[in-house]
Amino acid sequence: MANDDEIISVLADEYSRKILSILTKKEMTAQQMSDALGIPTSTTYRKIKSLEALELVKKTKIIRTLEGLDESYYMSMVSGIDVKFKDGEIFCKLEKVAMDKKIQRLWEKFSDRP
């Protein structure tokens, strides 16, 4: 679990913020994130690794492509982060994604199929 300093560090990093933001809307591969945000794929993978270690992002599935490569999809595990500064101390409160939202997204995927 991430401590307050690590969360502040993530929020201070532009690319980590952008990745966390885009993954709150839908699950994506590293390549899709790189393309959407206009950042290098290598940077995206480094940031994802850090966000995963802090349990802010999670790999949701792996799909094998026709070329035989594994393609990992990621999703944000937080719906909000509250930062509070009081009496010289910084506190962060994470709002985790509720399980019912995960189930809702799963049903939405099934309903999108022809």
N, C-alpha and C positions, 0 to 999 in steps of 0.2 A: 504494500500500500504506500502511496506517495505521501511524503511529508510536505509541510507548508512551503518550505524553501524550494523543493523540487517543482511544486505546482506553480509557484511564482516564476521560476525559471522557464517553464513551458510557456506561460502566458507572456513572458517578455520576449520570447523568440517568435519572430514573424511567421516563419514557415510552420512551426509546430502549431501556432494559433490557427493558421489557415487550414491545415490538415484536420485538426480537431473540429473546426467549424464545418468543413465540407462533409466530414463523416457523421455529423449529427443529423444530416438530411437523408443520406442513403449510404449503403455499403458500396465500396469501390475497391478496385485493385490499385496497386502502387502506380502502375502506368496511367490509369485513368485519372488519378489524383495529379500526377505530374503534368499531364496534358491540360487538365482543367485549370490548374493553378499556374502553369507556365514556369515550373521549376524542374531542375534536373532530377531524373529518376534516382540517381545515387543519393541525392539529398533527401528525397522522399523516403527511401528505405531506411536511411539513418534516423530520420525523425520518427518514423513508425516504430522502429526498434526501441527508441527511448520512451515513446508514448505507451507501448505495450508493457515495458518494464515497470512503468508507473501505474499500470492497470487502468489507463484512461482510454485505451483503444484495444480492441480484441479482434483476432482473426476469426471470422465467422464461418468461412468455408474455403475449401480448396477444390478447384475444378481443373481437370486435365484437359488441355487443349488438343486439337486435332494433330498438332505438331509433337505431341507427347510431353509438353511442358506443363508444370503445375502452376496455376494462377491462383494466388491467395486474395481473398476479399476481406476487407476490414470494416469495422463499425465502431463509432464512439460508444463508450460505456458510461459516459456522463451526459446528463441533459443540462447541467448548469454548474457553474463554479462561483461561489460567493467569496469575495475577498474583503476582509475587515482589518482595519488598522486601529488599534486602541491601546492607549497607555504605552506606546512605544513597541507594541507587539503586533505582528501580522498573523492573522488566522485565515484559513481557507476551509470552506465547507463544500464538499462535493455532493451534487445531486446525481445519484446513479440512475441509469435507465431502468425503468420498472419492467419486470418480466412480462406484464400484460402488453406493453408496447412491442416487445420482441415477438410475441405471439401474433399481435395485430399485423406486424410487418410480414410475417410468414404467410398469413391468410391473404394479405394484399398481393403478394407474389403469386399465389395460386390463382387468384381471381383475374390477374393480368394475362394469364395464359389463354390461348385461343381454344 
